[in-house]
């Protein structure tokens, strides 16, 4: 701690026309040219001059030390020995986010430690003039110092909040609560069907077959309609520098030390005013290699390291929800460790939110940029169909989007209103897209891509796919919940879309081997002329074959359109190989179903940095 001299009642600025939050620095020998440069940038960006000064490289400790000198207050370079007290009724999350003040006890004395804005500093100066004794109870510290203290001493509260926020406030919408309450209703339904099968097996078989046929008929409709729908791109006007909102980039990392340097290099080049941007590197406390790698590579003021305390569930959504308490941006976006977003993506998302303020999420398009193996190429074809064709169509219809796990942009206020990410759902993206729709917030896609790494080996691909499908099962189970409040229930059309895309997608993978048998029976009945006894009617078989054919046609059409849009049309020869890829996905689906019952919240980490020869992201297109 360093104590300044007497209280100064007025600014003694060297240049009266400079903004008040930096004018006084001229008296401490800071070059006027630097101060004027900061003031000019502040006028362009509509930010504080002090923020721009720090972005230009001025040391934050030195700035706040001069603030303390100007006010005649002590300055704390660190608060290592301080114990935080109750902070004026603020939630722990709000106290950490704003980090403007902390009531602390140091050596038996109680102090209010502040990082005041310019207007707050003027008020504080007036109070000090009225009550000089107040200087013994107030001190100055940097916002980072205050935030570090609060985050360190409030870890238990922040962790509890991250884990229990959704399950306590909206239990029917949390996978954690749904799994703990069991599935007695579903067990009763299965028992009833088994009993009915014993009494009237043929009738039961026909009834079940009909239900499945109608269920997949709904799936066929949405898949076919999306495959052939032409979506008009939303044209938006780029925002001025002053109109751009503040943005928080959340980057969850776990065992990613090898890719951190390249990731930091790319994110450092994002085309966005740095005084309106913060990048939160979210690491696990026991992942020492990644923590060290982030410390070495992300040393610029733009980057902030958020250390998530150990404890279950060890999932990406839990880490994201923990870190959300530190995010100060009006908008939030999530990028993964291997992501390379187009550099103007944040500007495009911000312009889209300005054009359509009712949106709860903007999803960028994901595109793998490596083709190291057959699996990587098939993965690229799958992504092209999903992000270039299916999701834009669903967004155009204003039905819930099963979001991708990265490059999702949110207004932070809306994200917090809907409960943020579910720490118990292992595909938190799809779950959050549906929950946004429950609150009445539509999602949209933008014509901006994020390039990421496709799995190269089967050993890398299988755990990732298994986790995704397990999360889809969790999300589909929530959609079948009976105790959801009427105000949160989706309209019929949206429910049909969710089950036609998400639920049918999971069930279709589980029944994929049976569909091959069905095709063989159909071919025998058509070309052999003999209909096997004991099967449902020819009409039901024809309806089922029609569903299979529709899904195949939709898959081929979506893949063709997608690879053309993603500029990977040379992979067209891989489209006939989709049935073999689906067989692998079916294997993953059955393993995911087993895991859903045994280890519902376990997170299987995908290894990154395996691919070689990744393509550089293409240059961004004009608005």
C-alpha angles and dihedrals in degrees: 000000000000122000121213129212128263125328116277114217099197139024114266094201124175092214115034094192093063121097113274095242091065107018093089091058091076088071089058093056100263108151112258091220090062092048092050091049090054091048091051092051090048090054091052097044097036090235136124118285090228090056091052091047091055090046088056088061103267109151112257093212091053092049095052091042088058090048088055091047091051092051094041092239133132118264124218115207088188138003098213094137097041127109114207117229130198109310107219094286095302118148112247088248093054093044091054094044097051096034089182096128144007131189105220141172116226122177093339094311125109116224136179106223113202142186096192127197118231094267091045090050090054091051091046090052090053092049092049090052090052095043112025091179089068089077088075091061102041131068138173127236136161117269088242091056092050092046092049091053095048095044092049096047096038098049094117093052093045092048092048090049093050094049101039105029098098100029092054099041101036106014097169089059096052124089089210093062094039092055094046094051092055131220103272092144092055091046090052090051092051091048091051092050092050091050091049091049091057092052100041110008099171094047091046092050091051092047093049091045091051092050091051092046092052091045092054091042086066089050091049091053095053094042094049094043092051093045093059101032118113109215119204113225116242107241112212133180116240114249124241118249090255093051096051112110124230111268133207117200113202116202114181112202131185122167090346102127093127096059099039098093094053091043093052091047092054097044090049088063097055110136098241135106105270093217087062095044134076126176115206112202103203114204135170117248094234095047094091097168094056092042089054093046092052090047091055099042104032101052098127118105088247090072127068125187117222114193114204113211117237119263140098145331090042096200139134093242091054090052091047093050090048091052094046088077088066097047113107099176124111086227130039131202131184123219126178126225095262096043124123106184120193105265097244096047095110091052091051093049092048091050090049092052090049090051093045109026092174092071120113096191142012115205120203119209118263120218127178112228102198132072101185097140145010090265092052091051093048089048089054092052090049093050092048091055093046103043101030098041118010103043095044089052093049090048090050089054090047094234123137116291120220090220125217115248095250143037091038112148120202138177099244093224091056092045091055092043093059094047099262118242124349106238090203097055114085093203095046091165098065091042093051093049090057093044091053088056090051088059091048098256115134123209129222138194125229131208095248124104136216114204116216141168120274117214110265104192133043089239089058096041101047101060091046093050092044090054093047093052092045088054091049088053089051091050094046090050090054089052088057093053115129099201098061112128114253089240089062098044116112119238114259094257092053092046090053090051093049093049093040092056108024108026094036090047091058095041091046091056092048091050095041094108089050091051089057089053089048091054091051092050091047092051091049091049093048100041101025096044093220120111113209112241122243095036127115120271123296089249092059091046090050091050091050093048088049090055092050091048092048092051091049092049091047091048093050094045092047092048093050093048092042098052091048091051092045091049094241098110090140086078092067089107089066095061093083087057094062093102089062090048090050089053089059090047089052090055089051090048094056091048089048091052090053091048091049090065098037106033108011097166102037112123117216107207118225113223114233132192092051097112122088128206099022113186118245112249113267118250114271120260124239117264 
